[in-house]
Amino acid sequence: MIIDDLKNNKNRVYNKMNKHKYKRSRQRERILNLLRNTDTHPTASWIYDEIKKDFTNLSMGTVYRNINILVDQNLIQKIEAGSSFDRFDANVSTHYHFICRECGSIDDLQMDVFEDLNTELSKLTNYQAERHRLDFYGRCPSCN
């Protein structure tokens, strides 16, 4: 009985989260605009430092909350580069990154996307890929 109640409560919370419409937020719009105008794949801390000038009462919690909403809305993507801090990218189209293990830079690679990977996966398995992400790791030209 208790387990069923917990499962039902969990399902209700999950359904509310999925149906939740986000209200307009000046901070969120500023974060999105900032990310769309940089190609550095910044951290949340960098974003905070940049927009703190415009919103004096801003907290890191507000930045993280708005970043998570933008990720949830597929307006930005989170790049988990293997470092302590996630990085963020407003380019949500399928594209590849090069992540430097030496200096930590993340660069968008100007190369064709191999769309056949999605089809090949579907042929070989029972999975239906909608998109894929591919990151290359090594040393960038500046660190070579």
C-alpha positions in Angstrom: 0.0 0.0 0.0 2.7 2.5 1.0 4.8 1.5 -2.0 1.8 2.1 -4.3 1.2 5.5 -2.8 4.8 6.5 -3.3 4.7 5.3 -6.9 1.5 7.2 -7.6 2.9 10.4 -6.0 6.1 10.0 -8.0 4.0 9.7 -11.2 2.0 12.8 -10.3 5.1 14.8 -9.8 6.6 13.6 -13.0 3.4 14.4 -14.9 3.4 18.0 -13.4 7.0 18.5 -14.4 6.3 17.5 -18.0 3.2 19.6 -18.3 4.8 22.6 -16.6 4.8 25.7 -18.8 7.7 28.0 -18.0 6.9 31.7 -17.5 8.9 34.3 -19.4 12.1 35.2 -17.6 14.4 38.2 -18.4 17.3 36.3 -16.8 16.6 33.2 -19.0 16.4 35.3 -22.1 19.7 37.0 -21.3 21.4 33.6 -20.7 20.1 32.3 -24.0 21.2 35.5 -25.8 24.6 35.4 -24.2 25.1 31.7 -25.2 23.9 32.4 -28.8 26.5 35.1 -29.1 29.6 33.2 -27.9 31.3 30.1 -29.3 33.4 29.5 -26.1 31.0 26.9 -24.6 31.1 28.6 -21.2 30.5 27.3 -17.7 27.6 28.4 -15.5 30.1 30.4 -13.4 31.1 32.4 -16.5 27.5 33.0 -17.4 26.8 34.2 -13.9 29.8 36.6 -14.0 28.6 38.0 -17.4 25.0 38.6 -16.5 25.5 39.6 -12.9 26.1 43.1 -14.2 22.6 43.3 -15.5 20.8 41.6 -12.6 22.3 42.7 -9.2 20.3 40.3 -7.1 21.2 37.3 -9.3 22.3 34.1 -7.6 24.1 31.0 -8.9 20.9 29.0 -8.1 18.9 31.2 -10.5 21.5 30.7 -13.2 21.5 26.9 -12.8 17.7 26.8 -12.6 17.4 28.8 -15.9 20.1 26.8 -17.6 18.3 23.6 -16.7 15.1 25.0 -18.1 16.8 26.0 -21.3 18.3 22.5 -21.6 14.9 21.0 -20.9 13.4 23.1 -23.6 16.1 22.0 -26.0 17.2 25.6 -26.6 20.8 24.8 -25.4 22.8 21.7 -24.8 24.9 20.7 -21.9 28.4 19.4 -22.7 29.9 17.1 -20.1 33.5 17.4 -21.0 35.0 15.3 -18.2 36.0 18.3 -16.1 34.5 19.5 -12.9 32.2 21.9 -14.6 29.6 21.4 -17.3 29.8 23.6 -20.3 26.9 24.9 -22.4 26.2 25.5 -26.1 23.3 27.3 -27.8 24.0 25.4 -31.0 21.6 22.5 -30.6 21.9 21.2 -34.2 23.9 18.0 -34.5 27.6 19.0 -34.7 30.8 17.6 -33.3 33.2 19.0 -30.7 36.9 18.8 -30.1 37.7 18.9 -26.3 41.3 19.6 -25.4 42.6 17.5 -22.5 45.4 20.0 -21.9 43.7 23.4 -21.7 40.0 22.4 -21.6 39.0 24.4 -24.7 35.9 23.1 -26.6 35.7 23.9 -30.3 32.9 23.2 -32.7 34.3 21.2 -35.6 33.4 22.3 -39.1 32.9 18.9 -40.6 30.0 17.0 -42.1 27.7 15.2 -39.7 27.5 11.4 -40.3 23.7 11.0 -40.4 24.2 7.5 -41.5 25.3 6.6 -38.0 21.6 6.8 -36.9 20.5 4.6 -39.7 23.3 2.1 -39.1 22.5 1.8 -35.5 18.8 1.1 -36.3 19.9 -1.6 -38.8 22.2 -3.3 -36.3 20.1 -3.1 -33.2 16.5 -2.5 -32.0 17.3 1.1 -31.1 15.8 4.0 -33.1 18.3 6.9 -32.8 16.8 10.4 -33.3 20.2 12.1 -33.1 23.7 11.5 -31.9 26.5 13.4 -30.3 30.2 12.8 -31.0 33.1 14.5 -29.1 36.7 14.1 -30.0 39.3 14.4 -27.2 43.0 15.2 -27.5 45.3 18.2 -27.8 44.2 21.4 -29.6 46.6 23.2 -32.0 47.5 25.7 -29.3 48.7 22.9 -27.0 50.4 20.8 -29.6 
